[in-house]
Amino acid sequence: MSLSEYKALPYSRARGDAFGSLPSDEEIDKIHKELEAAGVKYTVGAYVDIHGVPKGKFVPLSHFKHFAKGSELYTGYALDGLGQSPNDDEICSIPDLGHIIQLPWQPEVAWMPADNGFKGEPYEVNSRVALQKVLKKANDMGFGMNLGVEPEIFVIRKNEDGSIEVPDAEDKLVKSCYDVRCLMTRFEWIDKMSTTIDALGWELYSLDHEDANSQFEFDFKHCDALTMCDRLIFLRMMAKQYAEEEGLVATFMPKPFANKTGSGAHFNMSLYDLETGGNLFEDPNDPRGLGLSKLGYQFVAGILRHGPALCAAFAPTVNSYKRLVRRGLMAYYSWAPVFNSYGRNNRTNSVRIPMGGGRVESRNADSSCNPYLAATLVLAAGLEGIAEDLDPGNPQEVNLYELDQAGLAERGIQELPRTLHEAVEAFAADPFVTETLGEELRNEFVSYKSEEWIQYHQRVSAWEIEEYVQKF
């Protein structure tokens, strides 16, 4: 099957809730027949580890009925951040049959996101399950959450010595953002990505060459938060597959080049009325002039209250904090948010209200984040702001990069964590995290990310060799 012939499988709402009942035998039989007719031979239910990396087994279609009801068992101890010890019983994976994707590059395989279960109950150490738990809380308040993510991706060449480089030597402008010729250098990969996104019904509306050389962004329509997180997980796998077909590497590493802009994955969020579907963050009569409702401001205030802790989920790697700098080794400002503040279209804030209002954008999210975990915490923080009628104060409209410490203090602006170590400390110290995730998932994140920092900090870097070997 060529990519031009590819069509998404019929969309089914057989399941989309880890806390709901499993689909009926009739529904499973119907989907089984659709998969068989499409030429599918294998299915995979992909749950994620603490990093947001998909895991699962291939199951022959002949066993689909058992697979759909959670037949596949896993030792959680074998994976990062899923809890468990070697002596524990296995967790299972339960595929979400409402989000099936037949792989365009391997049509014998049907991919679907999955939740973990344990002894007949949702396994809440799984971050996709955690998100559904907070979404239910939002539902109980009468809200649904819409989410749009703007993933940025580098396409690079990895050399035999392990070094990386921009594949096209002509893609070298200091300011390459929106450059059409640079965009055309990766046309084959871009076209595969775009064609698939459209065929899947994600409603791609723009794509561009981003600020750094060989860095690209795909923008597709927002949707409910769980579906958007599923899409981001799949998009990462798809981008890597299509890059490999060209002998290249697609990376969602936040900052692969010290002197170039990093890759964000900005979260654009709004709440909608469960009954009417109307956007509850819109207010054309907003007295602050941002087009945001009181509910939206309350949501923002909740995010700012827990900004330092949220940073660990939005920017979860050592490398993330090479992106979160004012300028670093770049020739101009980085665009990256380093302050726990909000404003209009002002990109020096971590929370932005884009022009037109009606939504809230968290800009410290980067492309390496586990979207389920980040969405869980940011939604819970926003709901807390609503429940407690918080007010974020007035928006910050100046270029915050140019303020010194005294200027920031005068405005009451706090800097966000500058390293993974600081972020994990803030995450661990905020009781809200435990209340939202539960102690076990919270502890798993703290444990893995603390060890990641230690592993990084114990290494001797190339910079240290260059700086110190002959100086001392």
C-alpha positions as CSV (number, residue, x, y, z in Angstrom):
1,M,0.0,0.0,0.0
2,S,1.4,3.4,-1.0
3,L,1.0,6.3,1.3
4,S,-1.3,8.0,-1.1
5,E,-3.7,5.1,-0.8
6,Y,-3.6,5.1,3.0
7,K,-6.9,5.7,4.8
8,A,-7.5,5.8,8.5
9,L,-9.5,2.9,9.9
10,P,-13.2,3.6,10.8
11,Y,-13.3,5.6,14.0
12,S,-14.8,3.8,16.8
13,R,-15.7,5.0,20.3
14,A,-15.7,1.5,21.7
15,R,-13.6,2.6,24.6
16,G,-11.8,5.7,25.7
17,D,-12.0,5.5,29.5
18,A,-9.8,3.4,31.7
19,F,-12.5,3.6,34.4
20,G,-15.3,2.6,32.1
21,S,-16.5,-0.9,31.2
22,L,-14.8,-2.9,28.5
23,P,-16.4,-3.1,25.0
24,S,-19.0,-5.8,24.4
25,D,-18.2,-9.0,22.5
26,E,-20.3,-7.6,19.6
27,E,-18.2,-4.4,19.4
28,I,-15.0,-6.4,19.6
29,D,-16.1,-8.7,16.8
30,K,-17.1,-5.7,14.6
31,I,-13.6,-4.1,15.1
32,H,-11.9,-7.5,14.5
33,K,-13.7,-7.8,11.1
34,E,-12.7,-4.2,10.2
35,L,-9.1,-4.9,11.0
36,E,-9.1,-8.2,9.1
37,A,-10.7,-6.5,6.0
38,A,-7.9,-3.9,6.1
39,G,-5.2,-6.5,6.0
40,V,-4.1,-6.2,9.6
41,K,-2.2,-9.3,11.0
42,Y,-0.9,-7.9,14.3
43,T,-2.1,-5.5,16.9
44,V,-0.1,-3.7,19.5
45,G,-1.5,-1.9,22.6
46,A,1.0,0.8,23.4
47,Y,1.1,2.1,27.0
48,V,3.8,4.4,28.1
49,D,6.5,4.4,30.7
50,I,7.4,7.3,33.0
51,H,9.2,9.0,30.1
52,G,6.2,8.8,27.7
53,V,7.9,6.1,25.6
54,P,5.5,3.5,24.2
55,K,5.8,-0.2,25.2
56,G,3.8,-3.2,24.2
57,K,3.7,-6.7,22.6
58,F,2.6,-7.7,19.1
59,V,-0.5,-9.9,19.3
60,P,-1.7,-11.8,16.2
61,L,-5.1,-10.7,15.1
62,S,-6.4,-14.2,15.7
63,H,-6.2,-13.5,19.4
64,F,-7.8,-10.0,19.2
65,K,-10.8,-10.9,21.3
66,H,-8.5,-11.8,24.3
67,F,-6.2,-8.9,23.6
68,A,-9.0,-6.4,23.6
69,K,-10.0,-7.5,27.2
70,G,-6.5,-7.2,28.6
71,S,-4.9,-10.6,28.0
72,E,-1.3,-9.3,27.7
73,L,0.6,-9.3,31.0
74,Y,3.8,-7.4,31.8
75,T,6.3,-7.3,34.7
76,G,6.2,-3.6,35.6
77,Y,9.6,-3.9,37.2
78,A,11.1,-4.3,33.8
79,L,10.1,-0.8,32.8
80,D,11.0,2.7,33.9
81,G,8.5,4.3,36.4
82,L,5.7,1.7,36.4
83,G,6.4,0.7,40.0
84,Q,6.5,-2.9,41.1
85,S,9.2,-5.2,42.4
86,P,10.4,-8.5,40.9
87,N,8.1,-10.4,43.2
88,D,4.9,-8.6,42.2
89,D,2.1,-10.0,40.1
90,E,2.0,-8.7,36.5
91,I,0.1,-5.6,35.2
92,C,-1.9,-6.0,32.1
93,S,-2.4,-3.7,29.1
94,I,-5.9,-2.8,28.0
95,P,-6.0,-1.3,24.5
96,D,-8.2,1.7,23.8
97,L,-10.2,0.6,20.7
98,G,-11.4,4.1,20.2
99,H,-8.0,5.2,18.9
100,I,-6.8,2.6,16.5
101,I,-4.2,3.5,13.8
102,Q,-3.1,1.2,11.0
103,L,0.5,1.9,10.4
104,P,0.9,3.5,7.0
105,W,4.5,2.2,6.6
106,Q,3.6,-1.3,7.9
107,P,-0.1,-1.9,7.2
108,E,-0.1,-5.4,8.7
109,V,0.2,-3.7,12.1
110,A,-2.6,-1.9,14.0
111,W,-1.4,0.4,16.8
112,M,-3.6,1.6,19.6
113,P,-2.9,3.4,22.9
114,A,-3.4,1.4,26.0
115,D,-3.8,1.7,29.7
116,N,-2.4,-0.6,32.4
117,G,-4.6,-2.5,34.8
118,F,-3.8,-4.5,37.9
119,K,-6.1,-7.2,39.3
120,G,-9.2,-5.9,37.6
121,E,-8.6,-2.2,38.4
122,P,-7.0,0.7,36.5
123,Y,-3.3,0.9,37.4
124,E,-2.9,4.5,38.6
125,V,0.9,4.4,38.3
126,N,0.3,4.6,34.5
127,S,0.3,8.3,33.5
128,R,-2.5,7.8,30.9
129,V,-4.7,6.4,33.6
130,A,-3.7,9.3,35.9
131,L,-4.8,11.8,33.2
132,Q,-8.2,10.1,32.8
133,K,-8.7,10.3,36.6
134,V,-8.2,14.1,36.5
135,L,-10.4,14.4,33.4
136,K,-13.1,12.7,35.4
137,K,-12.7,15.3,38.1
138,A,-13.0,18.0,35.5
139,N,-16.1,16.2,34.1
140,D,-17.6,16.2,37.6
141,M,-17.2,20.0,37.6
142,G,-19.0,20.2,34.3
143,F,-15.8,20.7,32.2
144,G,-14.0,18.9,29.4
145,M,-10.5,19.8,28.4
146,N,-9.3,20.7,24.9
147,L,-5.6,20.5,24.2
148,G,-3.5,21.5,21.2
149,V,0.2,20.7,21.1
150,E,2.7,22.3,18.8
151,P,5.5,19.7,18.4
152,E,8.9,20.9,17.2
153,I,11.3,18.3,15.8
154,F,14.9,18.3,14.6
155,V,15.8,16.1,11.7
156,I,19.6,15.4,11.9
157,R,22.3,13.2,10.7
158,K,24.1,11.1,13.2
159,N,27.7,10.3,12.2
160,E,29.7,7.1,13.0
161,D,31.7,8.9,15.7
162,G,28.4,9.7,17.5
163,S,28.4,13.4,16.6
164,I,25.3,15.0,15.0
165,E,24.9,17.6,12.3
166,V,22.4,19.4,10.2
167,P,22.0,17.2,7.1
168,D,21.7,20.0,4.6
169,A,24.8,22.3,4.5
170,E,22.8,25.0,2.9
171,D,20.4,25.1,5.9
172,K,22.7,27.5,7.8
173,L,20.9,30.8,8.2
174,V,21.3,32.3,11.7
175,K,17.6,33.1,11.6
176,S,16.1,30.3,9.5
177,C,12.6,30.5,10.9
178,Y,9.9,30.4,8.2
179,D,12.5,30.1,5.4
180,V,10.9,28.5,2.5
181,R,14.0,27.2,0.8
182,C,15.2,25.6,4.0
183,L,11.7,24.1,4.4
184,M,12.0,22.5,1.0
185,T,15.3,20.7,1.9
186,R,13.3,18.1,3.8
187,F,10.3,17.9,1.4
188,E,10.1,14.1,1.2
189,W,10.0,13.7,5.0
190,I,7.6,16.7,5.4
191,D,5.3,15.3,2.7
192,K,5.1,11.9,4.4
193,M,4.3,13.5,7.7
194,S,1.7,15.8,6.3
195,T,0.0,13.2,4.2
196,T,-0.3,10.8,7.1
197,I,-1.5,13.5,9.5
198,D,-4.2,14.5,7.1
199,A,-5.2,10.9,6.3
200,L,-5.6,10.3,10.1
201,G,-8.0,13.1,10.3
202,W,-6.0,15.3,12.6
203,E,-6.7,18.4,10.4
204,L,-3.2,19.7,9.7
205,Y,-3.4,23.4,9.1
206,S,0.2,24.6,8.8
207,L,3.8,23.5,9.0
208,D,7.0,25.4,8.9
209,H,10.7,25.5,9.2
210,E,11.4,26.6,12.8
211,D,13.9,28.9,14.3
212,A,16.8,26.5,14.3
213,N,18.4,24.8,11.3
214,S,16.7,21.6,10.3
215,Q,14.0,22.1,12.9
216,F,10.3,21.8,11.9
217,E,6.9,22.2,13.4
218,F,3.5,20.6,12.5
219,D,0.3,22.3,13.7
220,F,-2.9,20.4,13.7
221,K,-6.3,21.0,15.2
222,H,-6.8,20.8,19.0
223,C,-9.0,18.0,20.4
224,D,-9.9,16.4,23.7
225,A,-6.8,16.2,25.9
226,L,-6.5,12.4,26.0
227,T,-6.7,12.1,22.2
228,M,-4.1,14.8,21.7
229,C,-1.7,13.0,24.1
230,D,-2.2,9.8,22.1
231,R,-1.5,11.6,18.9
232,L,1.7,13.1,20.2
233,I,3.0,9.7,21.2
234,F,2.2,8.3,17.8
235,L,3.6,11.4,16.0
236,R,7.0,10.8,17.6
237,M,7.1,7.3,16.4
238,M,6.0,8.3,12.9
239,A,8.5,11.1,12.6
240,K,11.3,8.8,13.6
241,Q,10.2,6.1,11.1
242,Y,10.0,8.5,8.1
243,A,13.4,10.0,9.0
244,E,15.0,6.6,9.2
245,E,13.7,5.9,5.7
246,E,16.0,8.7,4.6
247,G,19.0,7.6,6.7
248,L,18.3,10.4,9.2
249,V,17.2,10.8,12.8
250,A,14.1,12.7,13.9
251,T,14.7,13.8,17.5
252,F,12.5,15.3,20.1
253,M,15.5,16.0,22.3
254,P,14.8,19.5,23.6
255,K,18.2,21.1,22.8
256,P,20.5,19.0,20.5
257,F,22.6,22.1,19.5
258,A,23.8,24.5,22.2
259,N,23.9,27.5,19.8
260,K,20.4,26.9,18.3
261,T,16.9,27.3,19.6
262,G,15.5,24.3,21.4
263,S,12.3,22.2,20.6
264,G,9.2,23.1,22.6
265,A,5.8,21.4,22.5
266,H,3.6,24.2,23.7
267,F,0.4,23.2,25.4
268,N,-2.6,25.2,24.2
269,M,-5.5,24.6,26.6
270,S,-9.1,25.5,27.2
271,L,-12.1,24.1,29.0
272,Y,-15.4,23.5,27.3
273,D,-18.9,23.1,28.7
274,L,-19.8,19.4,28.7
275,E,-23.4,20.1,27.8
276,T,-23.0,22.7,25.1
277,G,-19.4,22.2,23.9
278,G,-18.9,26.0,24.2
279,N,-15.4,27.3,25.0
280,L,-15.4,28.5,28.6
281,F,-12.2,30.5,28.3
282,E,-13.6,33.0,25.7
283,D,-14.7,36.5,26.8
284,P,-14.7,39.3,24.2
285,N,-15.5,41.7,27.0
286,D,-12.5,40.8,29.1
287,P,-11.6,44.0,31.1
288,R,-7.9,43.1,30.8
289,G,-8.3,43.0,27.1
290,L,-6.9,39.5,26.5
291,G,-10.1,37.9,25.5
292,L,-10.0,35.5,28.4
293,S,-12.8,34.7,30.8
294,K,-12.7,34.8,34.6
295,L,-12.5,31.0,34.5
296,G,-9.5,31.2,32.2
297,Y,-7.7,33.6,34.6
298,Q,-8.5,31.2,37.5
299,F,-7.0,28.4,35.5
300,V,-3.9,30.5,34.8
301,A,-3.5,31.3,38.5
302,G,-3.6,27.6,39.4
303,I,-0.8,26.9,36.9
304,L,1.3,29.8,38.3
305,R,0.8,28.6,41.9
306,H,2.4,25.3,41.0
307,G,4.7,26.5,38.2
308,P,8.0,25.3,39.6
309,A,6.6,21.8,40.2
310,L,4.9,21.7,36.8
311,C,8.2,22.6,35.2
312,A,9.6,19.1,36.0
313,A,6.8,17.5,34.0
314,F,6.9,19.9,31.2
315,A,10.7,19.9,30.9
316,P,11.7,16.5,32.3
317,T,15.3,15.9,31.1
318,V,18.7,17.3,32.0
319,N,18.8,18.6,28.4
320,S,15.5,20.5,28.8
321,Y,17.2,23.1,30.9
322,K,19.7,23.9,28.2
323,R,16.6,25.1,26.3
324,L,15.2,27.1,29.2
325,V,17.7,30.0,29.1
326,R,17.4,33.6,28.1
327,R,20.0,33.5,25.4
328,G,22.8,30.9,26.2
329,L,25.2,30.5,23.3
330,M,22.7,31.9,20.8
331,A,23.1,35.1,18.8
332,Y,19.8,36.4,20.1
333,Y,17.1,35.7,22.7
334,S,16.1,32.0,22.9
335,W,12.3,32.4,23.0
336,A,12.3,30.0,25.9
337,P,10.3,30.8,29.0
338,V,12.3,31.1,32.2
339,F,9.8,33.0,34.4
340,N,6.8,31.8,36.3
341,S,4.5,34.5,34.8
342,Y,1.8,35.2,32.3
343,G,1.0,37.8,29.7
344,R,-0.7,38.6,26.4
345,N,1.3,37.6,23.3
346,N,4.5,38.2,25.2
347,R,6.7,35.1,24.7
348,T,9.0,35.9,27.6
349,N,6.3,34.6,29.9
350,S,5.9,30.8,30.6
351,V,2.1,31.2,30.2
352,R,0.8,33.1,27.2
353,I,-2.6,34.2,26.2
354,P,-2.3,34.1,22.4
355,M,-3.8,36.9,20.4
356,G,-7.6,36.5,20.2
357,G,-7.8,34.9,23.7
358,G,-10.0,31.9,24.5
359,R,-7.0,29.7,25.4
360,V,-4.0,29.4,27.6
361,E,-0.6,28.4,26.4
362,S,2.0,26.8,28.6
363,R,5.3,27.4,26.8
364,N,7.8,25.6,29.0
365,A,6.6,22.2,27.8
366,D,9.2,20.7,25.5
367,S,9.1,17.9,23.0
368,S,10.5,15.3,25.4
369,C,7.7,15.5,27.9
370,N,5.4,12.7,28.8
371,P,2.2,14.4,27.6
372,Y,-0.1,12.4,29.8
373,L,1.8,13.3,32.9
374,A,2.2,16.9,32.0
375,A,-1.5,17.2,31.0
376,T,-2.6,15.5,34.3
377,L,-0.7,18.0,36.4
378,V,-1.5,21.2,34.5
379,L,-5.2,20.3,34.4
380,A,-5.3,19.6,38.1
381,A,-3.5,22.9,38.8
382,G,-6.0,24.8,36.7
383,L,-9.0,23.1,38.3
384,E,-7.5,24.1,41.7
385,G,-7.3,27.7,40.6
386,I,-11.0,27.5,39.6
387,A,-12.1,25.8,42.8
388,E,-10.3,28.4,44.9
389,D,-11.2,31.4,42.8
390,L,-7.6,32.4,42.3
391,D,-6.5,35.5,40.4
392,P,-3.2,35.7,38.6
393,G,-2.9,39.5,38.8
394,N,-2.2,41.7,35.8
395,P,-0.4,40.3,32.8
396,Q,3.3,41.0,32.2
397,E,3.8,43.0,29.0
398,V,7.5,44.0,29.0
399,N,10.4,42.0,27.7
400,L,11.2,40.1,30.9
401,Y,14.5,38.9,29.5
402,E,15.9,42.4,30.0
403,L,14.9,42.7,33.7
404,D,17.5,42.2,36.4
405,Q,16.8,40.5,39.7
406,A,15.6,43.7,41.3
407,G,13.2,44.4,38.4
408,L,11.8,40.8,38.6
409,A,11.4,41.2,42.4
410,E,9.6,44.5,42.0
411,R,7.1,42.7,39.8
412,G,6.8,39.7,42.0
413,I,8.1,37.4,39.3
414,Q,9.8,34.1,40.2
415,E,12.3,32.4,38.0
416,L,11.5,28.8,37.0
417,P,13.9,26.0,37.9
418,R,17.3,26.3,36.1
419,T,18.2,22.6,36.2
420,L,16.5,19.3,36.3
421,H,17.7,19.0,39.9
422,E,15.9,22.2,40.9
423,A,12.8,21.2,39.1
424,V,12.6,17.7,40.7
425,E,13.2,19.3,44.1
426,A,10.2,21.7,43.5
427,F,8.1,18.7,42.2
428,A,8.9,16.6,45.3
429,A,8.3,19.5,47.7
430,D,4.8,20.4,46.4
431,P,2.0,18.4,48.2
432,F,-0.3,19.1,45.2
433,V,1.8,16.6,43.2
434,T,1.1,13.8,45.6
435,E,-2.6,14.7,45.9
436,T,-2.9,14.6,42.1
437,L,-0.7,11.6,41.1
438,G,-0.8,9.5,44.2
439,E,2.3,8.7,46.2
440,E,3.5,5.8,44.1
441,L,3.5,7.7,40.7
442,R,5.0,10.8,42.3
443,N,7.8,8.7,43.9
444,E,8.5,6.9,40.7
445,F,9.0,10.2,38.8
446,V,11.2,11.7,41.6
447,S,13.3,8.5,41.8
448,Y,14.0,8.2,38.1
449,K,14.6,11.9,37.5
450,S,16.8,12.3,40.5
451,E,18.9,9.4,39.3
452,E,19.0,10.9,35.8
453,W,20.4,14.1,37.3
454,I,23.0,12.2,39.3
455,Q,24.1,10.2,36.2
456,Y,24.5,13.4,34.3
457,H,26.3,15.3,37.0
458,Q,28.8,12.5,37.6
459,R,30.0,12.6,34.0
460,V,33.0,14.7,32.8
461,S,31.9,16.8,29.9
462,A,33.8,17.9,26.8
463,W,33.6,21.5,28.1
464,E,35.3,20.5,31.3
465,I,38.2,18.8,29.4
466,E,38.6,21.8,27.2
467,E,38.4,24.3,30.0
468,Y,40.5,22.7,32.7
469,V,43.0,20.1,31.4
470,Q,45.7,22.6,30.7
471,K,44.5,25.5,32.9
472,F,45.3,23.6,36.1
